[in-house]
Amino acid sequence: MMIKTEHLYKKYQDKVVLDDLSMELDSGDICGLIGANGSGKTILLRILATLIKPTSGVVIVNGYNAVSSAAKVKSFIGYVPEIVSGYENLKVWEYLDFFAAAYRLDRNYRTAFITDLLELTDLKAHREIYIQHLSRGLKQRLCLAKTLLHDPSIFLLDEPATGIDAKGRIELRELLLELGAMGKTVVIASNILSDLDEICNKVGFLNNGRLIAFGEIGSVLKQMNIPRVVEIKVLDAVDKAQTILKERDDIANVKVKNNILAAEYIGNPQEVYEVLNALVDAEIKVLAFHENMRRLENAFLALNSNSRLKTS
């Protein structure tokens, strides 16, 4: 168990910002934290990073108490905040070299290592640029490169894709997936839910400091009654395709727009290909068949809608 929290509370004066939060994450888990601004995502990350202490509750990181053994826990953590600032008068390579020296990496080794990190985070072209001249997205990437210096086992990222262009987002997703495959535990707070849907195996939905749903994505979405939607684009014979779908027991709520059919798949997740086979067997010319990747967005909208109803 890499991260475990039990009955975690955090209060600022009379305001509860984390309310009885319990969760567990293992090695290799990539977990997305989802919630509106002020829901508690950043506070949770900062507590896990030992930057602030909880009011009560227990936080265990890699077997160590994050409060009583904070110094030890810091060695396991790579933390990327939403706002990256400071060291404006250093060049990119100088910034990494400074922290590499702080981590006591051998001088002969760290020059080559920094070059590799710049390559990995696509910052090689910016090696000699002063930090004050970097865009927000490049500063985020530089901070991520810094977290890799001491080879942490846990990565905590607060809105890491903010200010990053489409190419950078793709590269970030690939890097985080690679970290997960290496057995690293990754926790990401992000409002770009389509990215989380692609890389996370677990999610946690926060609302007013409470973790209202947590676990494997499929289980959480099922718990929240969020349907699995497949979208099918056909060349022609739309009516015939619609009839075939409506006659299937594993399909519900078929909708058609132009030559694209969208339907809720309620069958065995491992057998969704049977829907495609049925259309092909009926000589339907299928141009595209894929799962709608906006499930987390739909869950977030449902969460906010329910929250407004309860407070109105």
C-alpha positions in Angstrom: 0.0 0.0 0.0 1.7 3.3 -1.1 -0.9 5.8 0.1 -3.5 5.3 2.8 -5.7 7.9 4.5 -8.1 7.2 7.4 -10.8 9.6 8.5 -8.8 12.6 7.3 -10.1 16.0 8.4 -8.8 19.5 7.7 -10.3 22.6 9.1 -9.4 26.3 8.7 -11.1 28.2 11.5 -14.7 27.0 11.3 -14.5 25.8 7.7 -14.1 22.1 7.0 -12.1 21.6 3.8 -11.6 17.9 4.1 -14.3 15.8 5.8 -13.7 12.2 6.9 -11.7 11.3 3.8 -10.4 7.7 3.6 -8.7 6.2 0.5 -6.0 3.6 -0.5 -3.7 3.5 -3.5 -1.2 0.9 -4.5 2.0 0.9 -6.6 1.2 1.5 -10.3 -2.1 3.2 -9.6 -2.8 6.4 -11.5 -5.6 8.2 -9.7 -7.5 11.2 -10.9 -9.0 13.6 -8.3 -12.2 15.3 -9.7 -14.2 18.1 -8.2 -15.2 21.7 -8.5 -12.8 24.5 -7.4 -12.7 24.5 -3.7 -13.7 20.8 -3.3 -10.5 19.9 -1.5 -8.3 18.5 -4.2 -5.3 20.8 -3.7 -5.6 20.5 0.1 -5.5 16.7 -0.1 -2.4 16.8 -2.4 -0.6 19.2 -0.1 -1.3 17.0 2.9 0.0 13.9 1.1 3.1 16.0 0.2 3.6 16.8 3.9 3.3 20.6 3.1 0.5 21.0 5.6 -0.8 18.9 8.4 -4.3 17.4 8.8 -6.4 18.6 11.6 -7.1 14.9 12.5 -6.9 11.5 10.9 -4.1 9.3 9.6 -1.9 9.6 6.5 0.4 6.7 5.7 2.8 7.0 2.8 4.8 3.9 1.8 4.4 2.6 5.4 5.4 5.9 7.1 3.2 8.3 9.0 3.2 11.5 7.0 3.0 13.7 10.1 5.4 12.0 12.5 7.8 10.9 9.8 7.4 13.8 7.4 11.1 14.0 6.5 11.2 10.4 5.4 7.9 10.7 3.5 9.3 13.7 1.5 11.9 11.4 0.0 9.2 9.3 -1.6 7.3 12.3 -3.0 7.5 14.2 -6.3 5.1 17.2 -6.0 4.1 19.5 -8.9 2.0 22.4 -7.8 -0.5 24.2 -10.0 1.4 27.5 -9.8 5.2 27.2 -10.4 7.2 30.2 -9.3 10.7 31.2 -8.0 14.3 30.9 -9.3 13.4 33.2 -12.2 17.0 34.2 -12.8 18.3 30.7 -13.3 18.5 29.0 -16.7 16.6 25.8 -17.2 19.6 23.6 -16.9 20.9 25.6 -13.9 17.6 25.1 -12.1 17.8 21.3 -12.5 21.5 21.3 -11.6 20.8 23.2 -8.4 18.2 20.7 -7.2 20.4 17.7 -8.4 23.1 19.0 -6.2 20.7 19.4 -3.3 19.8 15.8 -3.8 23.5 15.0 -3.7 23.7 13.5 -7.1 27.3 13.0 -8.3 28.5 15.9 -10.5 29.8 13.6 -13.2 26.5 11.7 -13.3 24.1 14.6 -13.1 25.1 16.4 -16.3 24.1 13.4 -18.4 21.1 12.8 -16.2 19.8 16.3 -16.7 20.3 16.0 -20.4 18.1 12.9 -20.4 15.5 14.7 -18.3 15.4 17.6 -20.7 14.9 15.1 -23.5 12.2 13.2 -21.6 10.2 16.4 -20.8 10.8 18.0 -24.2 12.7 20.9 -22.7 16.0 20.3 -24.6 15.5 23.3 -26.8 14.9 25.5 -23.8 18.1 24.4 -21.9 19.7 27.9 -21.9 16.5 29.9 -21.4 16.0 31.8 -18.2 13.0 30.6 -16.2 11.4 34.1 -16.2 11.0 33.8 -20.0 9.2 30.4 -19.9 5.5 30.0 -20.5 3.3 28.6 -17.8 3.2 25.3 -19.5 7.0 25.1 -19.9 7.4 25.9 -16.2 5.0 23.1 -15.4 7.2 20.8 -17.5 10.3 22.0 -15.8 8.8 21.4 -12.3 7.9 17.8 -13.4 11.5 17.3 -14.6 12.7 18.4 -11.2 10.5 15.9 -9.4 12.1 13.1 -11.4 15.6 14.0 -10.1 15.4 11.9 -6.9 13.4 9.1 -8.5 10.3 9.3 -6.2 7.9 6.4 -5.9 4.9 8.8 -5.7 4.0 11.7 -7.9 1.4 14.3 -6.9 0.4 16.7 -9.7 -2.0 19.6 -9.3 -3.5 20.7 -12.7 -0.4 19.6 -14.6 -1.9 20.2 -18.0 -2.8 23.9 -17.3 -1.2 26.1 -20.0 0.1 23.1 -22.0 -0.7 22.8 -25.7 -2.2 19.7 -27.3 1.3 18.3 -28.1 2.4 18.8 -24.6 -0.7 17.2 -23.2 -0.2 14.1 -25.3 3.5 13.9 -24.1 2.4 14.4 -20.5 -0.1 11.6 -20.8 2.5 9.2 -22.2 5.0 10.1 -19.5 2.4 9.5 -16.7 1.4 6.2 -18.2 5.1 5.2 -18.4 5.5 6.1 -14.7 2.5 4.0 -13.8 3.9 1.1 -15.8 7.2 1.5 -13.8 5.2 0.9 -10.6 5.0 4.6 -9.6 1.9 5.8 -7.9 0.5 8.9 -9.5 -2.2 11.2 -8.1 -3.5 14.0 -10.4 -5.9 16.8 -9.7 -7.2 18.0 -13.0 -10.2 19.7 -14.6 -9.3 18.2 -18.0 -11.4 15.1 -17.5 -10.8 13.6 -20.9 -7.1 13.2 -20.1 -7.9 11.5 -16.8 -10.3 9.1 -18.6 -7.4 8.0 -20.8 -4.7 7.5 -18.2 -6.3 6.8 -14.8 -7.3 3.4 -13.5 -8.8 5.0 -10.4 -10.7 8.1 -9.6 -12.0 10.0 -6.6 -14.9 12.5 -6.8 -14.7 15.2 -4.2 -17.6 17.5 -3.2 -17.2 20.1 -0.4 -14.3 18.2 1.1 -16.0 14.8 1.1 -14.8 11.9 -1.1 -18.2 10.8 -2.3 -17.0 8.1 -4.8 -13.6 6.4 -5.1 -12.2 3.3 -6.8 -11.7 1.7 -10.2 -13.2 3.9 -12.9 -15.7 1.3 -14.1 -16.9 0.6 -10.6 -17.3 4.3 -9.7 -19.2 5.1 -12.8 -21.5 2.1 -12.2 -22.0 3.3 -8.6 -22.9 6.8 -10.0 -25.2 5.3 -12.7 -23.1 6.7 -15.5 -23.9 4.7 -18.7 -21.2 3.3 -21.0 -21.9 4.9 -24.4 -20.7 3.5 -27.8 -20.7 5.7 -30.9 -21.0 4.1 -34.3 -20.5 5.9 -37.6 -22.0 4.1 -40.7 -21.7 4.8 -44.4 -25.4 4.3 -45.1 -28.3 2.1 -44.0 -28.7 4.1 -40.8 -32.3 2.8 -40.2 -31.2 -0.8 -40.5 -28.4 -0.3 -38.1 -30.7 1.4 -35.6 -33.1 -1.5 -35.8 -30.3 -4.0 -35.2 -29.2 -2.1 -32.1 -32.6 -1.7 -30.7 -33.3 -5.4 -30.9 -30.2 -6.2 -28.8 -30.6 -6.9 -25.0 -27.2 -5.3 -24.3 -28.1 -2.0 -25.9 -30.4 0.8 -24.6 -31.4 4.3 -25.6 -30.2 4.4 -29.2 -29.9 8.0 -30.6 -29.2 8.9 -34.2 -27.7 12.1 -35.6 -27.0 12.1 -39.3 -25.0 8.8 -39.9 -23.8 8.5 -36.3 -25.6 6.2 -33.8 -25.0 6.6 -30.0 -26.2 3.9 -27.6 -25.8 2.8 -24.0 -24.0 -0.5 -23.7 -25.3 -2.4 -20.7 -23.7 -5.8 -21.4 -20.5 -7.5 -20.4 -17.7 -4.9 -20.9 -15.4 -7.6 -22.4 -18.0 -8.4 -25.1 -18.8 -5.0 -26.6 -17.2 -6.2 -29.8 -20.2 -8.4 -30.3 -22.2 -5.2 -31.2 -19.8 -4.4 -34.0 -19.9 -8.0 -35.2 -23.7 -7.9 -35.4 -23.6 -4.8 -37.6 -20.8 -6.2 -39.9 -22.7 -9.6 -40.2 -25.7 -7.6 -41.4 -23.5 -6.0 -44.1 -23.6 -2.6 -42.4 -20.6 -0.5 -43.6 -19.2 0.6 -40.3 -16.7 3.5 -40.6 -16.0 4.0 -36.9 -16.8 2.2 -33.7 -15.6 3.6 -30.4 -16.5 4.2 -26.8 -17.5 7.7 -25.8 -14.6 9.0 -23.6 -16.7 11.7 -21.9 -17.8 9.4 -19.1 -16.0 11.3 -16.4 -17.3 14.6 -17.7 -20.9 13.2 -17.5 -20.2 12.0 -14.0 -18.9 15.4 -13.0 -21.9 17.2 -14.5 -24.2 14.8 -12.7 -22.4 15.4 -9.4 -22.7 19.1 -9.7 -26.3 18.9 -10.7 -27.1 16.8 -7.6 -25.2 19.1 -5.4 -27.1 22.2 -6.6 -30.4 20.4 -6.1 -29.5 19.5 -2.5 -28.4 23.1 -1.7 -31.2 25.0 -3.5 
